[in-house]
Amino acid sequence: MTSTPRELLTRMFTAAVQAAQPEHCIAPFLPEPPVGRTLVIGAGKASAAMAQAFERLWPGRIEGLVVTRYGYAVPCRHIEIIEAAHPVPDEAGSRAAQRMFDFVHGLTADDLVICLISGGGSSLLPMPGPGITLQDKQDINRALLKSGATISEMNCVRRHLSAIKGGRLAAACAPARVLNLLISDVPGDQPADIASGPTVADPTRCADALDIVRRYGIALPEAARSLLETGRGETLKPDDPALARVTTHLIATLQMALEAAADVARDAGITPVLLGDRIEGEARDVGKVLGAIALQVHDHQQPTRPPCVLLSGGETTVTIRGTGRGGRNVEFLLSLALTLDGASNIHALAGDTDGVDGQEEIAGALLTPDTLARAWALGMPPRRHLDNNDGHGFFEKLGDSLVTGPTLTNVNDFRAILIT
């Protein structure tokens, strides 16, 4: 292996991110231009880059409106790009959602709506259901983010408390044809879970959302609880005639990104082992499990022999108990470090492919065999940092934070454990 472990891990992460770049993904899915108008709408961290790529490729006239995260806008000539807040929605997102809903009304059967959706769209496209305020949505969102609920569970609640998600935006486009081009950031790649599915059918029901709220003890204002209990917040189902002219394509997924990273490993003479693209659970628990697998490889050459790299992804959760600066990936790495306990020849990287782990402009971090020793030398007890959910504070002081800036895409979390 000619590269250092840090260089090789960073190249694998870069390859994973590049595999999900819109410029590489959109061309195979371009439709024939319609007789009528072509409108482009979208929401998500990658939606502006998707709009730019689509605009470059489209042969005819287009107009559009897309909302992305602050700092993720890119220039477009014919598609308006609006920036809003993530992961907690703000007034800019609320105004953008209303404008988008109005923008697609009054279309005809000759028109085509291209919908560019990626992760982050749930908070970037907030339109509260009847009786619910934006402040209510913000409070519910914060509670869900702290609860330990999975992304699928969170989005089930969000869909049923929204006036635009759960297929409602697609219904507003009828009778126009709708083509969904989705970049998935959710385990299992279910379209209804990507940005809470504004333009796709939703198989879940209000009762499911109510069960999730009860399970995690989420406090709801009376109007929100009434929407769920009465069924008035019900979403559009797969057999709804309003969705008859909707077509959906997944153009980039985490599995594609993991396979790109695996190619980098093979080229370096490292055996890639893909453990899964939908690993969920508490980040610290996933760190323990993957750490145990890495030690089995290290100590017993099972289920494969070094040199190898264990690749995985998905979306873990963090139940916040402390007051530190953290995110899913650094929480995972800190737990992994404690499990490995300084085992030699094991390095790791974990990062969010959108460049943001938690609420910080830090993608994740790198782990080395001497991570714990360096931390102790600096007077930083690793267990105390984990208990305080302070992964960013921990790795930042060690100089091991992974900072990429906005990647303009998002296929969720990437993890690589390199055993040499």
Order of alpha helices (4+ residues) and beta strands (2+ residues): alpha-alpha-beta-alpha-beta-beta-alpha-beta-alpha-alpha-alpha-alpha-beta-alpha-alpha-beta-alpha-beta-alpha-beta-alpha-beta-beta-alpha-alpha-alpha-beta-beta
